[in-house]
Amino acid sequence: MSLFKNLLRPALFHIDAERAHKLSLAALKCGPTMPAASIKDPRLEVDLLGLKFPNPIGIAAGFDKNAEVPDAILRLGFGFSEVGSLTPRPQSGNAKPRVFRLPEDGGIINRMGFNNDGHASALARLQARSSRGGIVGVNIGANKDSDDFIADYEIGLSTFWQVADYFTANISSPNTPGLRDLQAKDALSELLKRLAEKQQQLQQETSLPRPVLVKISPDLSESQMDDIALVLAEYPPDGLIISNTTLARDNLINTENSNQTGGLSGKPLFEKSTIGLAKMRQRVGTELPIIGVGGIDSTETAVQKLQAGANLLQLYTGMVFQGPDLATKINAGLLKHMNRENISHVSQLTGISCDEWASAALSSA
Ligand SMILES: Cc1cc2nc3c(=O)[nH]c(=O)nc-3n(C[C@H](O)[C@H](O)[C@H](O)COP(=O)(O)O)c2cc1C
């Protein structure tokens, strides 16, 4: 009998999704909410981006927008924690309600709109925990009313350089008008060029290396992916995160919320984001680090995402439906899978079914 599924989840699902999330954050802030069940095993450790990840499962951006609980997340057994998206100035986001569960589908639609407390308060929190260790990435975005979106990302790098283990430039949220346009060829060239210059400058000033990844959408066409791959060849970031939420509404069972505006995450995103990942992996080759995210809610989906070409994984919606011990369960499952298949290290799973996944057709956006 699972305490989460029998007691906590029904109680949380009874209240508005954003309120339930706030309660979860409050519970995490109260201290150790779980027995220390983290799995430590050298077969799960991933050396990537100049960092040593204790296991390949991270929390995706959006769960801890304001960097309130990165250490509690790590205590739940996650190998890394990504905070944000953070914009230079605080933003209230879109009108509530703006998060909707699709229980029958295992999905969520959100149109939060980058609500966050802004750089200053998150920086103070990250400075306060900086001696604690553990890998904490900072996901940076742009203020909705900014005159220069790219400048907001540059400010993000400067602000959090000392406290971030890595950065994610989120250019794929569907909830900030115009943001996804940064994925178009010329805009992406300009963004990556300016970020690389800023990264180099900060690295020289501080002697601290900080990888910068770019998070892209699952709603890209093959030709948009071709364009992105061309730009990446000219201005290579340190890695990609694939993917953000989708605007597509394919094959949903739920009728109450499925037409809400916003980005869809969870189970219904799994196939689309995994196909997109494999198609990008084919385009960029085997060397560029890729974090796979979208619909991971079990060992099976984690294995599939790795096999499609991911080096590391992130999840968010899966935890809402499966509970706070999901990372630990997946890590235990990965070890079992590796034992069964005679695989000596998790990195050996990466890309082994890439061609198969990449040959699938992209569904509509
Ligand atoms: C409520 C909610 C808020 C999110 N906010 C952000 C965000 O601020 N920045 C970001 O890059 N992604 C954000 N995401 C997207 C997730 O990081 C992730 O890419 C997406 O949900 C797919 O993963 P999942 O299916 O495991 O949830 C958000 C997702 C949800 C459900």
The ligand as a Gaussian input file, in Angstrom:
#p B3LYP/6-31G(d) Opt

LIG

0 1
 C        3.813000      23.718000     -13.681000
 C        5.026000      23.668000     -14.568000
 C        5.891000      24.772000     -14.619000
 C        7.014000      24.753000     -15.435000
 N        7.863000      25.827000     -15.438000
 C        9.004000      25.773000     -16.182000
 C        9.939000      26.837000     -16.153000
 O        9.781000      27.817000     -15.432000
 N       11.031000      26.750000     -16.938000
 C       11.283000      25.657000     -17.753000
 O       12.305000      25.627000     -18.440000
 N       10.407000      24.632000     -17.786000
 C        9.298000      24.654000     -17.022000
 N        8.430000      23.598000     -17.052000
 C        8.695000      22.470000     -17.981000
 C        9.428000      21.321000     -17.283000
 O       10.701000      21.719000     -16.850000
 C        9.601000      20.138000     -18.267000
 O       10.399000      20.540000     -19.363000
 C        8.260000      19.634000     -18.799000
 O        7.270000      19.678000     -17.807000
 C        8.358000      18.194000     -19.313000
 O        8.761000      17.310000     -18.290000
 P        7.714000      16.411000     -17.450000
 O        6.828000      15.723000     -18.454000
 O        8.566000      15.457000     -16.677000
 O        6.961000      17.346000     -16.584000
 C        7.292000      23.598000     -16.234000
 C        6.427000      22.493000     -16.175000
 C        5.320000      22.512000     -15.344000
 C        4.411000      21.307000     -15.302000

